Amino acid sequence: MPPRAGQTTCAALGVLLALHTAGAAAQTPTPTLRGPGISVELSPADGHLLALGDGSRAALAGAARDSIGLWSFDLAPGATPATLDAAQAKRFEWHRRGADGLELVWSDFPGTPAPQARVTASVELRPDSTAAWRIRVEGIAGVAVDQVHYPRLTGIALSRPGLELAVPSWMGQIARDPRRLLAGDSGTGRRLEFVYPGAMSMQLVALSAPTGGLYFASDDSAAFRKSFALWGTRDGQAGFDVVHVLSNPGKSNSYAPAYATIVGTVPGDWFSAVERYRVWGTAQYWARESRLHTGVTPAWLRETGIWEWNRGRSEAVLEPAAALERDAKLPVSVFWHWWHNGPYDTSFPDYLPPREGVSSFVDAVKRAHDAGLHTIVYMNQRLWCTNTPSWTREGAERWAVRERDGSLRLETYNVFNPLPCATMDIATPFWRNKYAGIADTVIQQYGVDGIYMDQAVLSLIDWSADHGHPVGGGNYWMNGFRELARDLRRRNAGRAVGFAGEGGGESWLPDLDAFLTLQVSQERYADPASGWEVIPMFQAAYHPYALTYGTYGSLTLPPYDELWPTEKRPATAMELLDPKYIRQFYLEQARMFVWGMQPTIANFLPNQLTERRHAIDYLERLARLRYGLRPFFLEGTFLRPPAVDAPSSDVLLSRISIYAARLGGPTEAHRTSQDVLASAWRSPDGRVAIALASISEQPAVVRVTLPRGAYGLNASARLVRHDETGTRDLGALGDPSRPIAVSMGGLQAVVLEVRP
C-alpha cells in the first residue's frame, strides 16, 4: 500500500534495536544477495528494500527510507489501527540461509492489535535472475487480518528510457508511458490493482525496458485469491506489492501463502517477460490438462473457419450465418445472444423457453445443423437478476454472494433499463445445479452445440458464512467452477459439446474449450486515451493450449434488444456503419489473424455481402489463409514477432458498442497503427511462419527483419510464400539477419513459411 500521509517512522529506534548475530545494527553488514543478473539489498535496520538491481550499478528499485517497510497487513473494518506494518515492530533481525538466501524476522508489536505477532520472511535467489519471496505470520489469533501486502517494494524508477508496463488483463494490455499512467489525473499518484484469478489471466506484471526491466510473478498453481498492485508517488516513482487475501480472518493463529512471489529482472520488452513466464506456466497442470492441448475440444470447434456473433431470433442469427458460410466456403460457427425468453441483462437466469418458442427454435437449430453450422448460446454463469419471479420463488438470495457487511453483491449493466442482478456463489451446489439444469435443457432438448458462459473467467470473494466454504480469500471460487465444468461434461458425455468463457485465464484451461478475447476491439468500448493498448500476452504464453476468438468488430451500429424499453431504442440500431470507420474493422480483423485467433464478425447480415463487399472480402481472405495453415494458427507456438519497416497512419475509431455511447458520450477516437501487422509462429513439427496483414488499401513493399537468433533458422532453409493466390517457393532464406523484402497488395495477408 502507498505510504500514509503524516505517518512517523521508528527508523531511528529500529537502527538502535535491530541486532544481528555479529553485533549491533550500526556495525551490522547489509543483508545482500547477488546472483547472475540480479542483486537484492535490504536495510539492516528494518528490512525494507534498499536496492534491487540487475547486476549493474544502477538500482531499478529501492529507497533509503520507507515509512511502512517490506510488508503490511490490512485489518478488518473498524479495527484500530486499521493496519499493521513492519515499521511498528520493536525488534528486527536477519540471518543468511545458505549462499543465496536471507531470512528476516519482525517481532514485538506493543500497542497494536497483535502485540505477540511474529513475521518471518525469506528471499531466495533463483538461477534465472529472479528471487522467490515468502512470508509467514504467527501470533495473530483473534486478530482479523484480511490482507497481507508482501513483498512491498518502493522507489521503482519510472524515468528510464523505453520503460513500458505490461499486464495480462485477460488478453493483455501495455502502457507506453507508465510514469504518466501511475501519476493519475492529479499527478500525485494512483494505485492500480489486478485481481487473480480472473481478469488477470496470468500471474505476471512486467515493467520492461531494453536495459533492465522488472519482472513480477507468483508460482501459485492452486489459484488462490490475490492482487498485483502498483502505485505512483509524487516524485514520479512507483511502488509494488502483492496483496494476499486470507481465508476466515481472525480464525487462525498463523498464515503463510502456499506459493512464492517472484521478483526479478529481465532485459527486453513484454515479450521477453512472457517468454520467461511461459516456461513455468506451460509446465503447470492447467496446460498439461488443457482441453485444446489434450485433443478433447470438439472437432467442429477446432475447425471453425469464421464465427458469426449475432443477436436475436433465429432468422436474424442462423440464416445470415448460413449465407456467410456459403459465401466464404468455410465452416461457420454461431455465437448466439438474445435467444432467451427475457430481456438481456435484466432477466437472468430465466432463459427458458426461447423467445421465439421451443418448436421454432429447435427447428431452426436442426436446419442449421443440416447446413453444417454449429451454435453456442449465451448463458451468464453467475448472475441472477433480482426482479425475476424465480429470484423469490426459488429462494435464490440464500445462495448469493455477500459483502463483508452482509449486503448482497449487486451488479447493474443495462443502461436502458438499469435493474440489478445478484452474483451467485458458484461454490454452492444450489447454483451449480441450477445452471447445469438449464444447460441440460438447452443442449439435450433444444439441440445446441454448446454454451457461452459469460463472466466465467472471473472470481469473487464471498463473505457468506453458511455456504460451506471459507469466507474471504481462498481458492473456493475456482474449485467451484471446476465442479460445475465436471458436472456439465458428465451430463453431456458422448456429445461434441463446447463451452466457452469470457476473456482468458490460465486456471480455466482444463475446463473451457474456447475463450472470448474481445480486446482486439477494445477501442469500441474503452477510451484509447486511457493510456492502455491491447497486446496478445495470453496468446503469447498459451496459444497451443487455448482456443481464442471474438470481436465487437462490426460493419453496423449495435443492435437493440426487442425486449428493452421501446422508447429508448436508438433510431440507428443495426444500420450500416459509416464507411469512414472501415479501417477500424480492418485493424480488428488483422489483429485476430496475426494473433492466432479464430476470425469473428459481429452483427452480420446478408446485405453486407453486397453493400460492404470489400470488407467481407478482407475477412474471408484472412480466414481462408488462416484455415489453410492451421498447424501454425491453431497449434503453433507464438514466437517473437519480426520487425516490419512499414508506415504508420491514423485509424478513425467508432467508439460505440451495445451500451457504450448509446445514451450520449464520445462516439469517435483515433489510434495510430502500423499499416502492416506481424507475428511469428512455430508449428509442432518445427516449421516457422511469419504472418503479415495489411490494413492499408495501398500496395507496398515492406522490409521484414527477423529477431536476433532468427528462430534457430539457417541460411539453407527454404522460404515459401502463401497468399490468396496460392503458394510459391522463393528460394533459400539466406542470411537470417538480412531484411526480407515482401511485396504486398492493398489489404493483403501474406504468410512466409520457413521450411528447414
C-alpha positions in Angstrom: 0.0 0.0 0.0 1.3 3.6 -0.6 2.8 5.5 2.3 0.3 7.1 4.6 0.5 10.8 4.9 1.8 12.0 8.2 2.9 8.6 9.4 6.0 8.8 11.6 8.6 6.1 11.5 10.7 4.3 14.1 13.7 4.0 11.8 16.0 5.6 14.3 14.8 3.4 17.0 15.0 0.4 14.6 18.6 1.2 13.9 19.4 1.1 17.7 17.4 -2.0 18.5 17.9 -4.3 15.4 20.5 -6.9 16.2 22.5 -9.3 14.1 24.3 -12.3 15.4 27.6 -10.5 14.8 26.7 -7.4 16.9 24.8 -4.1 17.0 22.9 -2.7 14.0 25.4 0.1 13.5 28.1 -2.5 12.9 25.9 -5.0 11.0 26.7 -5.7 7.4 23.9 -5.1 5.0 21.7 -8.1 4.1 22.6 -8.5 0.4 22.2 -11.2 -2.2 23.9 -11.2 -5.6 23.5 -13.5 -8.5 23.7 -13.6 -12.2 21.6 -10.6 -13.4 20.1 -9.7 -10.0 21.1 -8.1 -6.8 18.9 -7.5 -3.7 19.9 -5.2 -0.8 17.8 -4.8 2.2 18.0 -2.4 5.2 19.8 -3.9 8.2 17.6 -1.6 10.4 14.1 -2.7 9.3 14.4 -5.0 6.3 12.9 -2.7 3.7 14.2 -2.8 0.1 17.3 -0.5 -0.3 18.1 -1.6 -3.8 17.1 -4.1 -6.4 19.3 -4.2 -9.5 20.2 -6.3 -12.5 23.9 -6.6 -11.5 24.9 -3.2 -12.8 25.5 -0.2 -10.6 22.1 1.3 -11.3 19.2 0.3 -9.0 15.9 -0.4 -10.6 14.0 -0.1 -7.3 14.6 0.7 -3.6 14.7 3.6 -1.3 17.0 4.8 1.5 13.9 5.2 3.8 10.5 3.6 3.9 7.8 4.6 6.4 6.0 1.2 6.3 8.5 -1.4 5.3 8.7 -4.7 3.4 5.2 -5.8 4.4 1.9 -4.6 5.9 -1.4 -6.1 7.0 -5.0 -4.7 6.5 -7.1 -5.5 9.5 -10.9 -5.9 9.4 -13.1 -2.8 9.1 -13.4 -1.0 12.4 -10.1 -2.1 13.8 -7.8 0.5 15.4 -5.3 0.9 14.0 -6.6 -0.3 10.6 -3.2 -1.6 9.6 -0.1 -3.3 11.0 3.3 -2.9 9.3 7.0 -3.6 9.6 7.8 -0.2 10.9 5.8 -0.9 14.0 8.0 -3.8 15.1 10.3 -3.1 18.0 12.6 -5.9 17.1 14.0 -6.9 13.7 16.7 -9.4 13.0 18.0 -11.2 10.0 20.4 -14.0 9.0 21.6 -15.8 6.0 20.1 -19.1 4.7 22.8 -20.6 2.6 24.7 -18.7 -0.1 21.6 -17.5 -1.9 19.0 -16.8 0.8 18.0 -14.4 3.6 15.6 -14.8 6.5 14.1 -11.7 8.2 12.1 -11.7 11.4 10.0 -8.9 12.9 8.5 -9.2 16.4 7.3 -7.3 19.4 4.4 -5.0 18.4 3.3 -3.3 21.6 0.2 -1.1 21.4 -1.1 -2.9 18.3 -3.9 -5.4 18.0 -1.3 -8.2 17.6 1.4 -7.5 20.2 2.7 -11.1 20.0 2.8 -11.3 16.3 5.9 -12.7 14.7 6.5 -12.2 11.0 9.1 -14.2 9.2 10.0 -13.5 5.6 12.5 -15.1 3.2 14.2 -14.1 0.0 16.0 -16.7 -2.1 17.8 -16.2 -5.4 16.8 -18.4 -8.3 19.1 -19.2 -11.3 17.0 -17.1 -13.8 17.8 -13.6 -12.4 14.8 -13.7 -10.1 14.2 -14.2 -6.4 11.4 -16.0 -4.5 9.8 -14.1 -1.7 7.9 -15.9 1.0 6.2 -14.8 4.3 4.8 -16.5 7.4 2.8 -14.7 10.1 2.3 -16.1 13.6 0.6 -14.9 16.8 -2.5 -13.4 15.2 -5.2 -15.5 16.9 -8.3 -13.4 17.2 -6.9 -10.6 15.0 -8.9 -10.3 11.8 -6.1 -9.9 9.3 -7.9 -9.5 6.0 -5.0 -9.0 3.7 -1.2 -9.3 3.7 0.8 -7.0 1.4 4.2 -8.7 0.6 6.7 -8.1 -0.8 6.2 -4.3 -0.7 8.8 -2.6 -2.8 9.2 1.1 -3.2 11.4 3.5 -5.1 10.8 1.9 -8.5 12.3 4.2 -11.1 9.9 5.2 -13.9 12.1 7.6 -15.8 14.3 5.0 -17.7 14.2 5.2 -21.5 11.8 2.8 -23.2 10.1 1.7 -20.0 6.7 0.1 -20.5 4.2 -1.6 -18.2 2.5 -4.8 -19.4 -0.3 -6.5 -17.6 -2.2 -9.6 -18.8 -5.7 -8.1 -18.3 -7.4 -11.1 -20.0 -5.6 -10.9 -23.3 -3.1 -8.3 -22.3 -2.5 -4.5 -22.3 0.5 -2.2 -22.3 1.1 1.3 -21.2 3.8 3.1 -23.1 4.1 5.8 -20.5 3.7 4.1 -17.1 5.0 7.2 -15.3 2.1 9.2 -16.6 -0.4 6.4 -16.0 0.6 5.9 -12.4 0.8 9.6 -11.7 -3.0 9.8 -12.2 -5.0 12.8 -13.2 -3.9 14.8 -10.1 -0.2 14.0 -10.7 0.1 12.8 -7.0 -0.1 9.1 -7.8 -2.8 6.5 -8.0 -2.9 2.8 -7.2 -3.8 0.1 -9.7 -4.7 -3.5 -8.6 -5.1 -6.5 -10.9 -7.0 -9.5 -9.5 -6.0 -13.1 -10.0 -7.6 -15.5 -10.8 -9.9 -13.6 -13.1 -9.4 -10.6 -15.3 -5.7 -11.0 -14.7 -5.2 -14.1 -16.9 -1.7 -14.9 -15.7 0.4 -14.2 -12.6 2.7 -11.7 -14.3 3.4 -8.0 -14.4 6.3 -6.6 -16.4 7.9 -3.2 -16.2 10.0 -3.7 -19.3 13.0 -1.7 -20.5 15.7 -2.5 -23.1 18.3 -2.3 -20.4 17.0 -3.8 -17.2 13.3 -4.5 -16.7 11.4 -5.6 -13.6 9.5 -8.9 -13.6 6.8 -9.6 -11.0 5.0 -13.0 -10.8 3.9 -15.8 -8.5 4.1 -19.5 -8.7 0.6 -20.4 -7.4 -0.8 -23.4 -9.2 -3.9 -23.6 -6.9 -5.5 -20.3 -7.9 -5.6 -18.6 -4.5 -7.1 -15.1 -4.5 -4.6 -12.3 -4.7 -3.9 -9.0 -6.4 -0.8 -7.5 -8.1 -0.7 -3.8 -7.3 1.3 -0.8 -8.5 1.1 2.8 -7.3 2.7 6.1 -8.3 4.2 8.7 -6.0 4.6 12.4 -6.1 8.3 12.1 -7.0 7.5 10.2 -10.2 8.5 6.8 -8.8 6.3 3.7 -8.1 5.7 1.0 -5.6 4.7 -2.6 -6.0 3.2 -5.3 -3.8 1.2 -8.5 -3.9 -2.0 -8.5 -1.9 -2.7 -11.9 -0.4 -6.3 -12.3 0.8 -6.8 -14.5 3.8 -9.5 -17.1 4.4 -11.6 -16.9 7.6 -9.8 -13.8 9.0 -9.4 -13.9 12.8 -9.9 -17.7 13.0 -6.2 -18.8 12.7 -3.1 -18.1 14.7 -0.9 -18.1 11.6 -0.9 -17.5 7.9 1.6 -18.4 5.1 0.8 -18.3 1.4 1.3 -21.7 -0.2 3.2 -20.0 -3.0 6.1 -17.6 -3.5 6.1 -14.2 -5.1 8.7 -13.9 -7.8 10.6 -10.6 -8.3 13.5 -10.2 -10.7 15.0 -8.6 -13.7 14.6 -9.3 -17.3 16.0 -7.2 -20.1 14.0 -6.6 -23.2 10.3 -6.0 -23.8 7.0 -7.5 -22.6 7.5 -10.5 -24.9 10.8 -11.3 -23.0 8.8 -11.4 -19.8 6.2 -13.6 -21.3 8.8 -16.0 -22.6 10.2 -16.4 -19.1 6.7 -16.9 -17.6 5.7 -19.4 -20.4 8.4 -21.8 -19.3 6.8 -22.1 -15.9 3.1 -21.7 -16.9 3.1 -24.4 -19.6 4.6 -26.9 -17.2 1.6 -26.5 -14.8 -1.4 -28.8 -14.7 -3.7 -26.3 -16.4 -1.5 -26.5 -19.6 -0.9 -30.2 -19.4 -4.7 -30.8 -18.9 -6.0 -28.1 -21.2 -8.8 -29.2 -23.5 -7.2 -28.0 -26.7 -3.8 -29.5 -25.8 -5.2 -32.9 -24.9 -7.3 -33.0 -28.0 -10.8 -33.2 -26.4 -12.1 -29.9 -27.6 -14.8 -30.8 -30.1 -13.6 -31.1 -33.7 -16.2 -28.7 -35.0 -14.9 -26.0 -32.6 -11.3 -26.6 -33.6 -12.2 -26.5 -37.3 -14.3 -23.3 -37.2 -13.3 -21.0 -40.0 -15.3 -17.9 -39.1 -17.5 -17.1 -36.1 -20.7 -15.1 -36.6 -21.8 -13.2 -33.5 -25.4 -12.2 -33.9 -28.3 -11.5 -31.5 -32.0 -12.1 -31.6 -34.3 -14.7 -33.1 -33.1 -17.5 -35.3 -33.9 -15.7 -38.6 -31.6 -12.9 -37.6 -28.8 -15.2 -36.5 -28.8 -18.6 -38.2 -30.0 -17.6 -41.7 -27.2 -14.9 -42.0 -24.7 -17.4 -40.8 -25.7 -19.9 -43.5 -25.3 -17.1 -46.1 -21.9 -16.3 -44.8 -20.8 -20.0 -44.9 -21.9 -20.3 -48.5 -20.0 -17.1 -49.4 -16.8 -17.9 -47.5 -16.8 -21.6 -48.3 -15.5 -22.2 -44.8 -17.1 -23.8 -41.7 -19.0 -21.1 -39.8 -20.0 -21.4 -36.1 -22.6 -19.2 -34.4 -22.2 -17.2 -31.2 -25.8 -16.5 -30.3 -27.0 -13.8 -27.9 -30.6 -12.7 -27.1 -32.1 -16.1 -27.9 -33.6 -16.4 -24.5 -37.0 -15.6 -23.1 -36.4 -12.4 -21.2 -34.5 -9.1 -22.0 -30.8 -9.2 -21.9 -29.0 -8.3 -18.6 -32.3 -8.0 -16.6 -33.9 -11.4 -16.7 -31.1 -14.0 -16.0 -31.3 -17.0 -15.4 -34.9 -17.2 -16.7 -33.7 -18.1 -20.1 -36.4 -20.7 -21.0 -38.3 -21.1 -23.2 -36.6 -19.3 -26.1 -38.3 -16.0 -27.1 -39.4 -17.4 -30.4 -40.9 -20.6 -28.8 -39.5 -24.1 -28.4 -40.7 -25.5 -31.7 -39.4 -22.7 -33.8 -36.1 -22.6 -32.0 -35.5 -26.4 -32.2 -36.5 -26.5 -35.9 -34.1 -23.6 -36.7 -31.2 -25.4 -34.9 -31.9 -28.6 -36.9 -31.8 -26.7 -40.2 -28.6 -25.0 -39.1 -27.1 -28.5 -38.5 -28.2 -29.6 -41.9 -26.4 -26.6 -43.3 -23.2 -27.5 -41.5 -23.5 -24.8 -38.8 -22.8 -25.2 -35.1 -24.1 -22.9 -32.4 -23.3 -21.9 -28.9 -25.8 -19.8 -26.9 -25.4 -17.2 -24.2 -26.0 -18.1 -20.6 -24.5 -15.9 -17.9 -22.5 -18.1 -15.5 -23.0 -16.0 -12.3 -25.9 -13.6 -12.4 -29.5 -13.9 -11.1 -31.5 -10.7 -11.7 -33.4 -9.8 -8.5 -36.5 -8.6 -10.3 -37.3 -12.0 -11.8 -40.1 -14.1 -10.3 -37.7 -17.0 -9.8 -35.5 -14.9 -7.5 -38.1 -15.0 -4.8 -39.8 -18.3 -5.8 -36.6 -20.3 -5.6 -35.1 -18.5 -2.6 -32.0 -17.5 -4.6 -30.9 -14.8 -2.2 -29.8 -17.5 0.3 -27.1 -18.6 -2.2 -25.9 -15.2 -3.5 -22.5 -13.6 -2.8 -22.4 -11.3 0.1 -20.1 -8.4 1.0 -18.2 -8.1 4.3 -21.1 -6.2 5.8 -23.7 -8.9 4.9 -25.2 -7.0 2.0 -25.8 -8.6 -1.4 -23.3 -8.0 -4.1 -25.4 -6.4 -6.8 -24.3 -5.6 -10.4 -26.2 -3.5 -12.9 -25.3 -3.5 -16.6 -28.3 -2.5 -18.6 -28.2 1.3 -19.3 -31.6 1.3 -20.9 -33.4 -0.5 -18.0 -31.0 -0.4 -15.0 -32.2 -3.3 -12.9 -29.8 -5.1 -10.6 -28.6 -8.6 -10.7 -27.1 -10.5 -7.8 -23.9 -12.5 -8.2 -24.5 -16.2 -7.3 -21.9 -18.2 -5.5 -20.5 -20.9 -7.8 -19.0 -22.7 -4.8 -22.6 -23.8 -3.8 -24.3 -26.9 -5.2 -27.5 -24.9 -5.4 -26.3 -22.5 -8.1 -24.2 -25.2 -9.9 -27.3 -27.4 -10.1 -29.5 -24.5 -11.2 -27.1 -23.6 -14.1 -26.4 -27.2 -15.1 -30.2 -28.0 -15.2 -30.8 -25.1 -17.6 -27.9 -26.3 -19.7 -29.4 -29.8 -19.9 -32.5 -28.4 -21.5 -30.6 -26.2 -23.9 -28.2 -28.8 -25.1 -30.1 -32.1 -24.8 -33.7 -30.9 -25.7 -33.0 -27.9 -27.9 -30.0 -29.4 -29.6 -27.5 -26.6 -29.5 -23.8 -27.4 -29.6 -22.6 -25.6 -26.6 -22.8 -22.7 -24.2 -21.0 -19.4 -23.8 -20.6 -19.0 -20.0 -20.5 -15.2 -19.7 -18.3 -13.9 -16.8 -16.9 -17.4 -16.3 -13.3 -16.3 -16.3 -13.6 -14.2 -13.1 -13.5 -14.8 -9.4 -15.1 -13.2 -6.4 -14.8 -13.0 -2.6 -17.8 -14.2 -0.7 -18.5 -13.5 3.0 -21.4 -15.8 3.4 -20.6 -17.9 6.4 -23.2 -20.6 5.6 -22.2 -21.5 2.1 -19.9 -24.4 3.0 -16.6 -22.7 2.2 -14.2 -20.3 3.9 -15.2 -16.7 3.9 -12.9 -14.0 2.4 -10.0 -15.3 0.4 -9.0 -18.8 -0.7 -9.5 -20.8 -3.9 -13.1 -22.0 -3.4 -14.3 -20.0 -6.4 -12.0 -21.8 -8.8 -12.8 -25.1 -7.2 -16.5 -24.4 -7.6 -16.2 -23.6 -11.3 -14.2 -26.8 -11.8 -17.0 -28.8 -10.2 -19.6 -27.1 -12.4 -17.4 -27.9 -15.5 -17.1 -31.6 -14.5 -20.9 -31.8 -14.0 -21.6 -30.3 -17.4 -19.2 -32.8 -19.0 -20.7 -35.7 -17.1 -24.3 -34.8 -18.1 -23.3 -34.5 -21.8 -20.9 -37.4 -22.0 -20.6 -38.6 -25.6 -21.8 -35.3 -27.1 -19.5 -33.0 -29.0 -20.4 -30.1 -26.8 -18.3 -27.0 -26.4 -18.1 -24.5 -23.5 -16.6 -21.0 -23.9 -15.9 -18.3 -21.4 -15.2 -14.6 -21.3 -11.7 -13.3 -21.6 -8.8 -15.6 -21.0 -7.5 -17.3 -17.9 -4.8 -19.9 -17.3 -6.7 -21.6 -14.4 -9.7 -22.3 -16.7 -7.7 -24.0 -19.5 -8.7 -27.6 -18.4 -12.4 -26.6 -18.1 -13.3 -24.4 -21.1 -12.9 -25.1 -24.8 -12.7 -21.5 -26.0 -12.1 -18.0 -24.7 -13.8 -14.8 -26.0 -10.9 -12.4 -26.1 -12.7 -9.2 -27.0 -9.7 -6.8 -26.5 -8.9 -6.9 -30.3 -11.8 -4.5 -30.5 -11.5 -2.7 -27.2 -11.5 0.7 -28.8 -15.2 0.2 -29.4 -15.9 0.2 -25.6 -12.8 1.7 -23.9 -11.1 5.1 -24.3 -7.8 4.9 -26.2 -6.7 7.9 -24.2 -6.7 5.8 -21.1 -3.0 5.0 -21.7 -3.5 1.3 -22.4 -3.1 -0.6 -25.7 -4.0 -4.2 -26.4 -1.3 -6.8 -26.8 -1.5 -10.6 -27.1 0.1 -11.7 -23.8 -2.3 -14.6 -23.2 -1.8 -15.9 -26.7 2.0 -15.5 -26.5 2.0 -17.7 -23.4 -0.7 -20.2 -24.1 -1.7 -20.2 -27.8 -1.4 -24.0 -28.3 -3.4 -24.5 -25.1 -6.2 -22.1 -25.6 -8.5 -21.5 -28.5 -9.4 -17.8 -28.7 -12.0 -16.0 -30.8 -14.3 -13.0 -30.8 -14.6 -9.3 -31.5 -17.1 -6.5 -31.3 -15.9 -5.7 -34.8 -18.9 -4.9 -36.8 -20.0 -3.2 -40.1 -23.1 -1.9 -38.4 -24.2 0.2 -35.5 -25.1 -2.0 -32.5 -28.4 -3.9 -32.3 -31.1 -3.2 -29.6 -32.9 -5.9 -27.8 -36.6 -6.0 -28.9 -37.5 -6.6 -25.2 -35.8 -3.5 -23.9 -37.8 -0.3 -23.4 -39.2 0.8 -26.8 -38.9 4.5 -26.1 -35.1 4.2 -25.6 -34.4 2.4 -28.9 -31.8 4.3 -31.0 -33.2 5.0 -34.4 -29.9 3.8 -36.0 -29.8 0.3 -34.5 -28.3 -2.2 -36.9 -27.8 0.5 -39.6 -24.6 0.1 -41.7 -21.7 2.0 -40.1 -20.3 5.0 -41.9 -17.6 3.7 -44.3 -15.2 6.3 -42.8 -14.7 3.8 -39.9 -13.8 0.9 -42.2 -10.1 0.8 -41.2 -11.1 0.0 -37.6 -12.7 -3.2 -38.9 -9.6 -4.0 -40.9 -7.4 -3.4 -37.8 -9.5 -5.7 -35.7 -9.5 -8.5 -38.4 -5.8 -8.1 -38.9 -5.1 -8.4 -35.1 -7.2 -11.6 -34.9 -5.2 -13.0 -37.9 -1.7 -12.3 -36.7 -2.5 -13.1 -33.1 -3.7 -16.6 -33.9 -7.4 -16.1 -33.1 -10.4 -17.7 -34.9 -11.9 -14.9 -37.1 -15.1 -13.3 -36.0 -17.6 -10.8 -37.3 -20.4 -9.3 -35.2 -23.8 -8.2 -36.4 -23.5 -9.8 -39.8 -26.4 -9.5 -42.2 -26.6 -10.8 -45.8 -26.8 -7.3 -47.3 -23.2 -6.8 -46.2 -22.2 -9.3 -48.9 -23.0 -6.6 -51.4 -23.1 -3.3 -49.6 -19.8 -3.9 -47.8 -18.3 -6.4 -50.2 -14.8 -5.0 -49.9 -14.8 -5.6 -46.1 -16.3 -9.1 -46.3 -13.6 -10.0 -48.9 -10.9 -8.9 -46.4 -12.4 -11.0 -43.6 -12.7 -14.0 -45.9 -9.3 -13.6 -47.3 -7.7 -13.7 -43.9 -9.9 -16.5 -42.7 -9.1 -18.8 -45.7 -5.4 -18.2 -45.4 -5.5 -18.9 -41.6 -7.7 -22.0 -42.2 -5.2 -23.5 -44.7 -2.3 -23.0 -42.3 -3.9 -24.3 -39.1 -0.7 -26.1 -37.9 0.6 -22.6 -37.2 -2.5 -20.6 -36.4 -4.3 -23.3 -34.3 -1.5 -25.4 -32.9 1.6 -23.2 -33.2 3.7 -21.5 -30.5 3.8 -17.7 -30.6 7.3 -16.5 -31.4 8.8 -13.1 -31.1 7.3 -11.0 -33.9 9.7 -9.7 -36.6 10.3 -6.0 -37.1 8.4 -4.7 -40.1 9.5 -1.5 -41.8 6.1 -0.1 -42.9 4.5 3.3 -42.4 2.1 4.1 -39.7 -1.2 6.0 -40.1 -4.2 7.2 -38.3 -7.2 4.9 -37.8 -10.6 6.6 -37.1 -12.4 4.7 -34.5 -16.1 4.3 -33.8 -16.5 4.2 -30.0 -19.9 2.6 -30.0 -21.0 -0.8 -28.7 -24.1 -2.3 -27.1 -24.0 0.1 -24.2 -21.0 2.4 -24.9 -22.1 5.9 -26.2 -25.7 4.7 -26.7 -27.0 7.3 -24.2 -24.5 10.1 -25.1 -20.8 10.5 -24.8 -18.0 10.4 -27.3 -18.5 8.3 -30.4 -15.2 8.8 -32.1 -11.5 8.4 -31.3 -8.2 7.9 -33.1 -5.5 5.3 -32.9 -2.1 5.3 -34.7 -1.3 1.9 -36.1 1.3 0.5 -38.4 -0.1 -0.3 -41.8 1.2 -3.9 -41.7 0.8 -6.1 -38.6 3.1 -9.1 -38.0 3.6 -12.2 -35.9 5.6 -15.4 -36.0 4.8 -19.0 -35.2 6.4 -22.3 -34.8 4.4 -25.4 -35.8 4.5 -28.6 -33.8 6.8 -30.1 -36.5 9.3 -27.3 -36.2 8.4 -25.1 -39.2 8.4 -21.3 -38.8 5.8 -18.9 -40.3 5.8 -15.1 -40.5 2.3 -13.7 -40.7 1.7 -10.3 -42.2 -1.6 -8.4 -42.6 -2.0 -5.1 -44.3 -4.7 -2.7 -43.2 -3.9 -0.2 -46.0 -5.6 -0.2 -49.4 -2.3 0.8 -51.0 0.2 -1.7 -52.2 3.7 -1.5 -50.7 7.0 -3.3 -50.4 7.8 -3.8 -46.7 11.0 -5.0 -45.2 10.8 -7.7 -42.6 13.8 -8.2 -40.2 13.8 -11.4 -38.1 14.8 -11.1 -34.4 18.4 -11.8 -33.4 18.8 -15.6 -33.4 16.2 -15.8 -36.1 14.2 -18.7 -34.5 17.1 -21.1 -35.0 17.0 -20.9 -38.8 19.9 -21.5 -41.1 20.7 -20.0 -44.5 19.7 -23.1 -46.5 16.1 -23.1 -45.2 13.5 -22.7 -47.9 11.3 -19.6 -47.9 7.8 -20.2 -49.1 5.1 -17.5 -49.7 1.4 -18.2 -49.0 -1.3 -15.7 -50.0 -4.8 -15.7 -51.6 -3.3 -16.6 -55.0 -1.6 -19.8 -53.8 1.8 -20.9 -52.6 5.2 -20.4 -54.3 8.8 -21.2 -53.4 11.0 -18.0 -53.0 14.3 -19.9 -52.7 16.8 -20.2 -49.9 16.4 -18.0 -46.9 20.0 -16.9 -47.0 21.4 -14.8 -44.1 18.7 -14.7 -41.5 19.8 -11.3 -40.3 19.2 -9.8 -43.7 15.9 -8.0 -44.1 13.4 -9.7 -46.4 11.6 -7.5 -48.9 7.9 -8.5 -49.2 5.6 -7.1 -51.9 2.1 -6.7 -50.5 -1.0 -5.7 -52.2 -3.6 -3.4 -50.6 -5.4 -5.2 -47.8 -3.4 -8.3 -48.4 -2.3 -11.0 -46.0 0.9 -12.9 -46.6 2.4 -15.8 -44.7 6.1 -16.5 -45.2 6.9 -20.1 -44.2 10.4 -21.2 -43.5 11.0 -24.8 -44.0 14.2 -26.4 -42.6 
